[in-house]
């Protein structure tokens, strides 16, 4: 297995990069809501599960970005 380079993570031309950023920011916002807003139990479970799913999908996208070769620059 080839060594993964952290520089592969920053790929602004790759849509996966932007999807990963949006999902991880949304997960952080949802986690903040769960911790800082008074929610009933059902709402807390729904928002928490949604935040967890977003975090898992964002982590999967991060893994794909780290494993795949960066796209060549377009000319």
C-alpha positions as CSV (number, residue, x, y, z in Angstrom):
1,X,0.0,0.0,0.0
2,X,1.4,3.4,-1.0
3,X,2.0,6.0,1.7
4,X,-0.9,8.4,1.9
5,X,0.1,12.1,1.7
6,X,-2.0,14.6,3.6
7,X,-1.5,17.1,0.8
8,X,-3.9,14.9,-1.3
9,X,-6.7,16.0,1.0
10,X,-6.7,19.6,-0.3
11,X,-8.2,19.2,-3.8
12,X,-10.4,22.3,-4.5
13,X,-11.1,21.2,-8.0
14,X,-12.5,17.9,-6.9
15,X,-16.2,18.0,-5.9
16,X,-15.6,15.3,-3.3
17,X,-13.5,17.8,-1.4
18,X,-16.3,20.3,-1.2
19,X,-18.9,17.7,-0.3
20,X,-16.6,16.5,2.5
21,X,-16.2,20.0,3.9
22,X,-19.9,20.7,3.8
23,X,-20.8,17.4,5.5
24,X,-18.3,17.9,8.2
25,X,-19.3,21.5,8.9
26,X,-23.0,20.4,9.0
27,X,-22.1,17.6,11.4
28,X,-20.3,20.1,13.7
29,X,-23.3,22.4,13.5
30,X,-25.7,19.6,14.4
31,X,-23.6,18.4,17.2
32,X,-23.5,22.0,18.6
33,X,-27.3,22.1,18.4
34,X,-27.6,18.8,20.3
35,X,-25.3,20.1,23.1
36,X,-26.5,23.7,23.4
37,X,-30.2,23.7,22.6
38,X,-33.0,22.3,24.7
39,X,-34.5,19.5,22.6
40,X,-36.9,16.8,23.6
41,X,-35.6,13.2,23.4
42,X,-36.9,12.4,20.0
43,X,-35.5,15.5,18.4
44,X,-32.1,14.9,20.1
45,X,-32.0,11.4,18.8
46,X,-33.0,12.5,15.2
47,X,-30.5,15.3,15.1
48,X,-27.8,13.2,16.7
49,X,-28.2,10.3,14.2
50,X,-28.2,12.8,11.3
51,X,-25.0,14.4,12.7
52,X,-23.4,11.0,13.1
53,X,-24.4,9.9,9.6
54,X,-23.0,13.2,8.1
55,X,-19.7,12.6,10.0
56,X,-19.4,9.0,8.8
57,X,-20.1,10.0,5.1
58,X,-17.7,13.0,5.5
59,X,-15.0,10.7,6.9
60,X,-15.5,8.2,4.0
61,X,-15.1,11.0,1.5
62,X,-11.9,12.1,3.3
63,X,-10.6,8.6,3.0
64,X,-11.4,8.5,-0.7
65,X,-9.6,11.8,-1.2
66,X,-6.5,10.5,0.6
67,X,-6.4,7.3,-1.3
68,X,-7.1,8.6,-4.8
69,X,-4.6,10.4,-6.9
70,X,-5.3,14.1,-7.3
71,X,-6.9,15.2,-10.5
72,X,-4.4,16.7,-13.0
73,X,-4.7,20.5,-13.3
74,X,-6.9,21.6,-16.2
75,X,-5.5,23.8,-18.8
